[in-house]
């Protein structure tokens, strides 16, 4: 056996072991392991192995993107019943954006499993953010095809949803949403807003609003609209709750 053939055989066995380890670590067992391998196959690898029937992961990435949006949307819809459509959209965008997907992929060690062409390997493709994000989406697509939506949700319950529950994406919410998320996470009670005062002429009104938690005042804010006053009250409440927690 020639040296290159020996190296290829060793690399193949190593990858197979890594794929098995990945499935064991995640508690997933693919019925069609070709789908799993395809999820990690970059187009550059396919281009260098034209004599073999390899498929790249681009179609799986397309499917995985849609499945990820659906499952994350469902989770947020149930978790945050008071959030508006705009707020939910903004939060979902932060969860499924490239930097977030890259962090999920890195946490799972996906980079070392990717099948790359030599040129892409030499230019650092294994650490390229866009490539890692694509692989994560392709894996979701492969898992959906092989195991169905419930298994995808089960996987996300281990990898993604705990980070949402821990407030990892709260920074993209407005102050009212952040306060609601914090209270829901701690299970500490009910938030209510009340307008205390309206001042000034009709064309230049100023509102004063109060936010309470279980009837206890947490913050007071002013603004040119009720919404703005509530946002400022929520901002003060967040500062108070965070100070108490430290």
Steps between C-alpha positions, in 0.01 A plus 500: 500500500639840403574759769213730397258208500617399848452858627153517348405171662625616841316832463182317400514275808573800724200690363274197548608477864439873544151475352419211736634697797291801399180294486577337835568836663171645374291190562410479131529199272460571129321229305652639178860589581549628145281795596721572801814486288342717232423767761875535561609482133609832355476567126879530478533135609249386238687690230822315586334156508294506182551127436319415823128558557527771767232766551572834665294644784346801323152351451494376860604848613201647312262259675665536840467878488121467464471229767707706744285809445182296557616325817651813657186699407280239668713504814494882525127516424425271795758645738413869455120533469505879548765581236393675182571361154778755453667411829482128426650554154789701643574239765483211251738684268757523780473126569530379140756758380844388382697580821253301711504201265882509500506488880262200500715323238821567693347379825422168331841473333352503150808661346719190527237287323465707182617337176694771315698526180874553544487859384222591740682318780823691437322838511342432840156393381449283806478812717315720250181631668275477192608141440439396862157667504409319178606164648283555808197571278582202278517276808154621605373421150654151508361429847153610389503273193631204697316530831219756461408827667472363854862385497611842374313662790657249741846592365430875531379445857856393583697748288302820433191538720692495834696805381175682424368405845821629659455842336788475252304703241322744731721786379301524175169554683360837600492579873139381553577169329824461696313558826227254403763241401690545827187463713382194305842341532507549877131418541463793738151625415288741299609828340251785458528851353287798601494861383544724806476837333443684171652848480506779243282606204361247249772571242782463753390253766728328748404171661619356829468119534566257781591131475428263787591139576234324707371845599842627612632807320815429300544804281356829376561647155399803295454539126315673216274195467369230732725248327813712547416561867450126554834425332679740734322353802602149388860619456507625860344174621765295317778703660348444846451124452850453358649697790317277749633190323866606535 
